[in-house]
Amino acid sequence: MSEDVDDQRCPCGRGPTYGRCCGRLHRGEVQALTAEDLMRSRYSAFAVGDAAYLERSWHPTTRPREMRLVPDQRWIGLDIVDTDAGGPLDADGIVEFVAHFERGGRAGQLRERSTFTRVDGRWVYVSGQV
């Protein structure tokens, strides 16, 4: 990602800048400590267009063959609704969220209850119920 993106507020809403928050996960400098951390980093990957990170952070048995992002969809906010397990010592976790977006000049939202698990010690996204 460019320096300009690194200096902007992180899309996940948690960190001060993308470069010091989710950008570090996207570049492989650190790993998500919790399922919520991974979910936030995946939201940020959608926001900055990092399809490669989305593929790497998706469970190999449920990952689509090809990752396609919607080019005219702009992600504009994230709300965490609930979490169940998914902590630093857990093997599995659930994160429910609402992701806000704009597409074609219209606002929308995606509400999902996502499941996560660890593979070789790393959190990965398994699936979600919309």
Secondary structure, 3 states (H helix, E strand, C coil): CCHHHHCCCCCCCCCCCHHHCHHHHHCCCCCCCCHHHHHHHHHHHHHHCCHHHHHHCECCCCCCCCCCCCCCEEEEEEEEEEEEECCCCCCEEEEEEEEEEEECCEEEEEEEEEEEEEECCEEEEEEEEC
